């Protein structure tokens, strides 16, 4: 067993298996050393026999179950079962080529049943599994790295204006207070639906007038998780409406839920019918979060503050709301309206004439002042 540097600058691990010479190439020496260490411990499989189905199961057990949320694992299992395993499952890892993944992408696109973003999620999962397989020494190249994702068009989102928000809340407060309470809270805090459902009494700090967002209720597993989507705890200040609304929960036990409404069919059975009666634009529950961010941007709050309130890990996600900020790009095209400058009555340029005074060295030991001259530049 040994590591050799090739003439192309790559590194090759050579070893013998069952009397036959084997070799694997790596771009980095550290990857070759990791693979060699795996061979020493006899933990690296023979990729000539391993299939994609076996790799996928190993990935689900050793990576996804450890590093991903339960709902994300369920989604990954569904993608593998429905879209990847039927075509790739029985293939050996050494047989899988980029064309296999391109064919899956092309077939799904032609069928038209899935949105381009969903198709990208499928090929993206394939890319991730192969990338981890390389780190583990199962493979040396990623066949999905050459598969281009489908370019996605810009997607707009729905949200309420100040007038629409107030119109609905005024109507709902009189007709269905339980719906009003949930919507008023969500549109004034920007919490995700799972975060609203996972809110317990111990998350309300009335002294500081803050809401501690640290849990998330998952409908796929029907469990309350002690983390949010971004795996970060954030604090949302209570405005006067939220503070007054939450005071009625002050006497609850620390582990009691704030909102006990049945969220499974909240929109269809309660939220949508009430919107229709209030004669406002129809939006989803998640659009209340869009409304929260949009109204903050319209009020002039900085993009960084909005990012912290929403819990976005990537600022690009928050930037989608900033076109609503006051003065955003205002006047940026006025430069196109600038007209040529007029000349003054004397017929000279209105700009200041440039007068240069220079001294030149004449000979090695003497300085001679050259006559002053004026250079009038007419632009």
Backbone torsions as a table, in degrees:
resi	resn	phi	psi	omega
1	UNK	NA	130.4	-177.6
2	UNK	-160.3	163.5	177.0
3	UNK	-114.3	128.5	-178.9
4	UNK	-123.5	138.7	174.4
5	UNK	-89.9	126.0	-177.1
6	UNK	-84.9	169.9	179.3
7	UNK	-69.8	-12.5	178.1
8	UNK	-91.7	1.8	179.3
9	UNK	87.3	4.2	177.0
10	UNK	-95.1	174.9	-177.8
11	UNK	-121.6	138.5	-176.3
12	UNK	-123.7	128.0	175.7
13	UNK	-96.7	128.5	-179.2
14	UNK	-120.2	135.3	177.5
15	UNK	-154.5	169.1	179.6
16	UNK	-112.9	135.2	179.0
17	UNK	-130.8	118.7	-178.9
18	UNK	55.0	39.3	177.5
19	UNK	81.4	-2.1	-179.0
20	UNK	-107.7	141.5	179.4
21	UNK	-74.7	129.6	177.9
22	UNK	-121.7	155.3	177.4
23	UNK	-155.1	150.8	176.1
24	UNK	-140.0	140.5	179.3
25	UNK	-103.6	147.9	179.9
26	UNK	-140.0	145.8	177.8
27	UNK	-74.6	-35.9	-177.0
28	UNK	-111.4	144.6	-179.8
29	UNK	-66.0	-36.2	-178.6
30	UNK	-62.5	-35.2	177.8
31	UNK	-68.6	-37.4	177.7
32	UNK	-65.4	-38.8	179.6
33	UNK	-67.5	-38.1	177.6
34	UNK	-64.1	-41.2	179.8
35	UNK	-65.4	-41.7	179.1
36	UNK	-62.3	-39.3	177.9
37	UNK	-63.7	-37.5	177.5
38	UNK	-64.8	-37.7	176.9
39	UNK	-64.7	-38.3	179.9
40	UNK	-62.3	-38.6	-179.4
41	UNK	-87.0	-1.2	178.4
42	UNK	61.2	41.8	-179.6
43	UNK	-114.0	-0.4	-179.8
44	UNK	-94.7	122.9	-177.5
45	UNK	-75.1	164.3	175.0
46	UNK	-84.7	105.8	-173.3
47	UNK	-68.0	-12.0	178.9
48	UNK	-71.0	-17.6	-179.1
49	UNK	-110.2	-23.4	-177.6
50	UNK	-70.4	138.1	177.7
51	UNK	-104.5	166.3	178.8
52	UNK	-63.5	-36.3	179.2
53	UNK	-60.4	-42.0	178.7
54	UNK	-67.5	-40.8	177.6
55	UNK	-63.2	-43.8	-179.0
56	UNK	-61.2	-41.0	179.3
57	UNK	-67.0	-40.2	177.0
58	UNK	-62.9	-41.9	179.6
59	UNK	-63.5	-42.1	178.7
60	UNK	-63.6	-40.6	-176.5
61	UNK	-77.0	-41.9	-171.8
62	UNK	-93.6	-27.0	-179.1
63	UNK	-110.6	-59.4	-173.5
64	UNK	-60.4	-44.9	-177.9
65	UNK	-64.6	-23.3	-177.6
66	UNK	-92.9	-41.1	-169.6
67	UNK	-106.2	-10.5	-176.7
68	UNK	-116.3	158.9	179.7
69	UNK	-71.5	157.1	179.7
70	UNK	-56.2	-38.9	179.6
71	UNK	-67.5	-36.0	178.3
72	UNK	-68.3	-36.0	177.5
73	UNK	-65.2	-41.4	177.6
74	UNK	-60.6	-43.8	178.7
75	UNK	-62.3	-43.5	-179.9
76	UNK	-64.1	-39.5	177.4
77	UNK	-62.2	-40.1	179.3
78	UNK	-65.3	-42.0	178.7
79	UNK	-62.8	-44.7	179.3
80	UNK	-62.7	-46.3	-177.3
81	UNK	-63.6	-43.1	-171.2
82	UNK	-89.5	-29.0	-169.3
83	UNK	-124.9	-30.4	-174.1
84	UNK	-101.4	-46.7	-176.8
85	UNK	-64.1	-36.3	179.0
86	UNK	-57.0	-33.0	-177.6
87	UNK	-101.2	-31.6	-174.0
88	UNK	-108.7	-16.3	-169.2
89	UNK	-53.3	-44.4	-174.2
90	UNK	-89.8	-5.9	-178.9
91	UNK	-76.3	141.8	172.8
92	UNK	-72.8	151.5	-177.2
93	UNK	-59.0	-35.5	-179.9
94	UNK	-70.9	-14.1	-178.5
95	UNK	-92.8	-18.3	-173.3
96	UNK	-74.7	125.9	-179.8
97	UNK	-118.5	160.5	177.6
98	UNK	-53.1	-33.0	-178.1
99	UNK	-62.5	-31.8	177.5
100	UNK	-60.5	-42.4	-177.7
101	UNK	-75.3	-36.7	176.1
102	UNK	-61.5	-38.8	179.0
103	UNK	-63.7	-39.8	177.2
104	UNK	-63.3	-45.7	179.3
105	UNK	-60.7	-45.8	-178.1
106	UNK	-65.5	-42.5	-179.1
107	UNK	-62.9	-45.1	-179.7
108	UNK	-64.9	-36.1	-179.9
109	UNK	-69.0	-40.5	-179.9
110	UNK	-67.9	-35.7	179.6
111	UNK	-64.1	-33.3	176.4
112	UNK	73.7	13.7	-178.8
113	UNK	-85.4	-23.7	-177.7
114	UNK	-114.0	148.8	175.3
115	UNK	-74.5	154.5	179.3
116	UNK	-53.8	-37.4	179.5
117	UNK	-63.5	-38.6	178.4
118	UNK	-66.2	-38.3	178.1
119	UNK	-65.5	-40.0	177.2
120	UNK	-63.5	-34.9	177.3
121	UNK	-64.2	-35.6	179.8
122	UNK	-67.9	-51.1	178.6
123	UNK	-67.1	-30.8	177.9
124	UNK	-66.6	-38.2	176.6
125	UNK	-65.1	-39.7	178.0
126	UNK	-61.1	-43.9	178.6
127	UNK	-60.6	-43.1	-178.6
128	UNK	-64.4	-43.1	-179.6
129	UNK	-63.1	-43.7	179.8
130	UNK	-68.1	-36.0	178.9
131	UNK	-63.1	-42.4	177.2
132	UNK	-68.5	-32.9	178.1
133	UNK	-63.2	-34.5	177.2
134	UNK	-66.8	-43.6	178.7
135	UNK	-62.5	-32.5	-178.7
136	UNK	-84.6	-7.7	179.6
137	UNK	89.0	9.1	178.7
138	UNK	-73.8	-34.9	-174.5
139	UNK	-136.9	162.9	177.3
140	UNK	-109.6	-21.1	178.6
141	UNK	-133.8	155.3	-179.5
142	UNK	-104.2	107.7	-178.3
143	UNK	-66.3	-16.1	-178.6
144	UNK	-89.7	-7.6	-174.6
145	UNK	-69.3	-23.4	-179.9
146	UNK	-92.6	1.1	179.8
147	UNK	-88.0	116.1	-177.7
148	UNK	-78.2	131.9	175.3
149	UNK	-69.3	154.8	178.1
150	UNK	-71.1	131.3	179.2
151	UNK	-71.1	127.4	-174.8
152	UNK	-96.2	137.8	175.1
153	UNK	-74.4	158.6	177.1
154	UNK	-63.7	136.6	-177.7
155	UNK	-113.1	124.0	177.6
156	UNK	-83.2	166.3	-180.0
157	UNK	-131.7	156.6	-179.7
158	UNK	-94.3	147.3	177.9
159	UNK	-161.5	160.5	178.4
160	UNK	-95.8	144.0	169.6
161	UNK	-76.4	173.8	176.6
162	UNK	-57.0	-41.9	-177.1
163	UNK	-66.9	-42.6	179.5
164	UNK	-66.3	-41.5	178.6
165	UNK	-60.1	-49.4	-177.5
166	UNK	-66.7	-35.7	179.9
167	UNK	-64.1	-43.9	179.7
168	UNK	-67.0	-45.5	-176.7
169	UNK	-63.9	-37.8	178.1
170	UNK	-65.0	-41.1	-180.0
171	UNK	-69.9	-46.4	-176.6
172	UNK	-66.1	-33.3	-178.2
173	UNK	-61.4	-32.2	-179.4
174	UNK	-89.4	-27.8	-173.9
175	UNK	-97.4	-39.6	-177.5
176	UNK	-149.8	92.9	-172.9
177	UNK	-66.8	-32.0	-179.3
178	UNK	-65.4	-40.3	176.0
179	UNK	-68.8	-42.5	178.2
180	UNK	-56.0	-43.6	-176.0
181	UNK	-62.2	-44.0	-179.6
182	UNK	-68.3	-46.5	-176.8
183	UNK	-67.6	-42.6	179.5
184	UNK	-60.5	-41.4	179.1
185	UNK	-65.8	-47.3	-175.8
186	UNK	-65.5	-41.8	-175.8
187	UNK	-76.0	-14.7	178.7
188	UNK	-103.8	-1.3	179.6
189	UNK	-126.3	-23.5	179.6
190	UNK	75.4	14.5	-179.6
191	UNK	-70.1	147.1	173.2
192	UNK	-69.8	161.2	-177.5
193	UNK	-57.6	-46.5	179.3
194	UNK	-63.0	-31.6	178.5
195	UNK	-72.8	-34.3	176.1
196	UNK	-66.7	-44.7	179.7
197	UNK	-66.9	-30.5	-177.7
198	UNK	-89.1	7.9	-177.3
199	UNK	-77.4	122.0	177.3
200	UNK	-109.8	167.0	-177.1
201	UNK	-60.2	-32.2	-177.7
202	UNK	-69.9	-4.9	178.5
203	UNK	-92.6	-1.9	-178.7
204	UNK	-101.7	117.3	177.9
205	UNK	-109.5	93.7	-175.8
206	UNK	-73.2	-26.0	179.1
207	UNK	-66.8	-44.0	178.4
208	UNK	-91.7	-4.6	-177.0
209	UNK	55.4	53.0	-179.7
210	UNK	-131.3	151.6	173.7
211	UNK	-112.0	124.2	179.3
212	UNK	-93.3	114.7	-177.9
213	UNK	-97.6	106.8	-175.9
214	UNK	-141.8	2.1	-179.4
215	UNK	-131.2	162.7	-180.0
216	UNK	-148.2	130.4	177.0
217	UNK	-93.8	126.7	-178.0
218	UNK	-102.8	123.3	-179.4
219	UNK	-78.8	-23.5	179.6
220	UNK	-70.1	-39.1	-179.6
221	UNK	-103.2	-8.6	-178.4
222	UNK	55.0	44.2	179.8
223	UNK	-129.2	154.8	175.8
224	UNK	-96.7	114.8	-177.6
225	UNK	-95.2	143.5	-179.9
226	UNK	-86.7	40.6	176.4
227	UNK	-159.4	161.2	177.3
228	UNK	-99.9	-177.5	-178.8
229	UNK	-60.6	-41.3	-179.1
230	UNK	-88.2	5.2	178.9
231	UNK	60.5	25.0	179.7
232	UNK	-127.7	147.4	175.6
233	UNK	-90.9	133.3	176.7
234	UNK	-132.5	158.5	-178.2
235	UNK	-118.6	127.4	-178.5
236	UNK	-111.9	122.5	178.1
237	UNK	-68.3	143.2	176.5
238	UNK	-85.7	123.5	169.0
239	UNK	-80.5	179.4	-172.5
240	UNK	-62.5	-38.8	179.9
241	UNK	-64.7	-43.4	-179.0
242	UNK	-69.5	-40.8	-179.9
243	UNK	-61.2	-45.7	179.8
244	UNK	-65.1	-37.8	-178.9
245	UNK	-67.2	-38.4	-174.7
246	UNK	-83.3	-13.8	-177.9
247	UNK	-60.0	-28.8	-179.1
248	UNK	-68.8	-12.6	178.8
249	UNK	-100.2	8.9	-174.1
250	UNK	-62.4	-29.7	-175.3
251	UNK	-92.0	3.7	178.9
252	UNK	-69.9	158.1	173.9
253	UNK	-71.0	156.7	-174.6
254	UNK	-59.8	-26.8	-177.7
255	UNK	-100.8	8.5	179.9
256	UNK	-86.2	145.0	-179.0
257	UNK	-75.3	144.8	178.6
258	UNK	-76.7	-51.3	-178.9
259	UNK	-108.5	116.5	-176.8
260	UNK	-102.9	10.0	179.0
261	UNK	-63.1	151.8	176.7
262	UNK	-79.7	107.1	-175.1
263	UNK	-83.7	-11.6	-175.1
264	UNK	-57.0	-43.9	178.7
265	UNK	-122.3	33.4	-175.6
266	UNK	-61.1	-46.8	-176.7
267	UNK	-68.6	-48.8	-175.2
268	UNK	-66.6	-43.8	-173.7
269	UNK	-85.8	-27.2	-171.9
270	UNK	-126.2	-52.4	-170.8
271	UNK	-69.4	-50.2	-177.8
272	UNK	-63.7	-46.8	178.8
273	UNK	-59.3	-36.8	-179.4
274	UNK	-70.6	-33.3	176.1
275	UNK	-63.9	-40.8	-179.5
276	UNK	-64.7	-41.1	179.5
277	UNK	-69.4	-33.4	179.8
278	UNK	-80.2	-8.1	177.9
279	UNK	60.3	50.7	174.4
280	UNK	-121.7	163.8	179.4
281	UNK	-60.2	138.7	-178.7
282	UNK	-78.2	127.2	176.2
283	UNK	-133.9	163.0	177.9
284	UNK	-88.4	174.6	178.4
285	UNK	-64.3	-39.6	179.6
286	UNK	-66.6	-25.0	178.2
287	UNK	-67.5	-17.9	173.5
288	UNK	-64.7	-33.5	175.8
289	UNK	-68.3	-40.7	175.1
290	UNK	-62.3	-40.0	179.1
291	UNK	-63.0	-44.4	178.0
292	UNK	-55.4	-49.3	-178.0
293	UNK	-69.1	-40.1	-177.8
294	UNK	-65.5	-42.9	179.9
295	UNK	-68.6	-32.4	175.1
296	UNK	-66.2	-42.5	178.9
297	UNK	-63.8	-41.2	178.5
298	UNK	-64.5	-27.1	-179.3
299	UNK	-86.0	-2.0	174.3
300	UNK	96.0	9.2	178.9
301	UNK	-69.1	143.6	-176.7
302	UNK	-69.1	156.4	-179.2
303	UNK	-63.9	-31.0	-179.5
304	UNK	-71.8	-37.4	177.2
305	UNK	-67.1	-41.0	178.5
306	UNK	-64.1	-40.1	177.9
307	UNK	-59.5	-43.3	-179.8
308	UNK	-66.2	-39.7	-179.4
309	UNK	-68.0	-37.0	-179.0
310	UNK	-82.1	-21.9	-178.5
311	UNK	78.5	29.2	178.1
312	UNK	-77.4	133.6	176.5
313	UNK	-83.0	-23.2	-179.0
314	UNK	-116.1	125.9	-178.5
315	UNK	-63.6	-26.4	179.5
316	UNK	-60.3	-33.2	179.6
317	UNK	-65.4	-36.8	-179.1
318	UNK	-76.4	-29.0	-175.6
319	UNK	-62.5	-19.0	-178.9
320	UNK	-62.7	-22.2	-178.5
321	UNK	-90.7	-12.8	-168.1
322	UNK	-76.3	-9.3	175.2
323	UNK	-67.9	-14.1	179.3
324	UNK	-89.8	-6.5	-177.1
325	UNK	-65.9	144.4	179.0
326	UNK	-58.2	133.0	176.3
327	UNK	75.9	7.8	-179.4
328	UNK	-62.1	115.3	-179.6
329	UNK	62.3	11.0	-179.5
330	UNK	-66.4	130.7	177.6
331	UNK	78.6	0.7	-176.1
332	UNK	-69.8	-19.9	179.4
333	UNK	-99.7	2.9	-179.9
334	UNK	-64.3	-22.2	-180.0
335	UNK	-60.9	-24.5	179.8
336	UNK	-73.4	-15.2	-177.5
337	UNK	-92.8	-1.2	-177.5
338	UNK	-67.7	129.6	-178.3
339	UNK	-98.0	158.9	176.9
340	UNK	-58.3	143.2	-177.6
341	UNK	-71.7	141.7	179.1
342	UNK	-81.4	149.3	177.4
343	UNK	-85.1	152.9	179.3
344	UNK	-76.6	170.5	-175.6
345	UNK	-55.8	-30.3	-177.8
346	UNK	-76.0	-4.7	178.9
347	UNK	84.2	8.5	179.9
348	UNK	-95.2	167.6	178.9
349	UNK	-67.3	143.3	178.7
350	UNK	-74.1	-13.5	176.7
351	UNK	-82.1	156.4	-179.2
352	UNK	-66.6	129.6	176.6
353	UNK	-65.1	142.9	-179.3
354	UNK	-91.0	120.6	180.0
355	UNK	-112.9	123.5	-177.0
356	UNK	-114.3	133.4	174.7
357	UNK	-122.3	122.6	-175.0
358	UNK	-133.7	152.8	172.8
359	UNK	-117.2	137.5	-179.1
360	UNK	-118.7	142.8	177.6
361	UNK	-86.9	121.4	179.0
362	UNK	-109.4	108.0	-178.3
363	UNK	84.5	166.4	-174.7
364	UNK	-74.7	-25.8	-172.5
365	UNK	-120.1	8.0	-176.4
366	UNK	-135.3	151.8	176.6
367	UNK	-117.8	127.9	-179.4
368	UNK	-124.9	125.1	-178.0
369	UNK	-77.5	122.4	177.3
370	UNK	-81.9	146.7	-178.0
371	UNK	-56.9	143.5	176.8
372	UNK	-64.1	141.0	176.9
373	UNK	-138.4	151.2	-179.4
374	UNK	-110.2	136.5	177.4
375	UNK	-118.3	97.2	-179.0
376	UNK	-86.5	115.4	-177.7
377	UNK	-100.8	118.6	178.5
378	UNK	-102.1	119.3	-178.4
379	UNK	-104.7	NA	NA
